[in-house]
Amino acid sequence: MSWLKGRDRLSRRAFRRIYGLVLALVALVGVLGVLAGEELRRNGREIDSSYAGQQALDELQVQFDRVVINVRGYIAYGHTDFLQDVQSVRVRFENRLEIVTAHGVPIAELVGMWKEYGELIDEAVRLKADGETDGLLELSRERTTPLIDWMNRSIDELVSEKERELDLLLKENLRVSTLLIWGILGIAVLVFGRCPRWGIRSKRWAEAGTRVFRTTTGTTRSGRSTADST
């Protein structure tokens, strides 16, 4: 009978150890979930802000194109309707500048170019009213057209930068989500691996999970990224 009691004590001790391990792993899952959740929420806010900034820049480009079209329409045809549209579109463009600034996009240089372009618009309108065709042609060739091209390039560069920023944030979000999922699966493998019945299967899960993780995150068996190994 004594050997039965000893065996019973060993069983209870093993059960307590396994139970303690399970509790510790559950707590670890909770900590991972909290940390990953906070990281995902932070990335989510940055993604929203980056996307809103990109949309504001796209609208800024639209309004700038409308300013240029209406200015050229007035210079070419002299219709006052074009001139009225110029004034209203200029206001909308400046409103868009404020929105872009609110999203943290660095546009100080662009604002300076816009002020200069506004002065050129006023000068072009004056030359048109005075009938100075040669002056208009020289102004367009020497100052207005190069400045328009410069502003278009600047807006394009800002949009491209926002696109790259958004792409990096999305990849980071995917990376954190992948780490969380495989972290939880890895812990589950450890839990089931304590049971002989699940040992072989959990080992296969671990190997499969490792292969998928390396494929998802772009790492080799040595731990280097696939980009570094090429």
QUIBEL-V17835 format. One record per pair of residues at least 4 apart in sequence whose C-alpha atoms are under 6 Angstrom apart, sorted by the first residue. I is the first residue (numbers start at 0). J is the second residue. If there is no record, write none. Layout:
I/J  I/J
This chain:
14/18  15/19  31/35  32/36  39/43  42/46  45/49  46/50  49/165  52/99  52/102  53/158  53/161  55/99  59/95  62/92  66/85  66/88  69/81  69/85  71/75  72/76  73/77  73/78  73/81  73/82  84/88  85/89  99/104  100/104  119/123  126/131  137/141  138/142  139/143  139/144  140/144  178/182  181/185  188/192  188/201  191/197  192/197  192/198  192/201  197/201  204/208  208/212  213/217  213/218  217/224  217/225  218/222  218/223  218/224  218/225  219/223  219/224
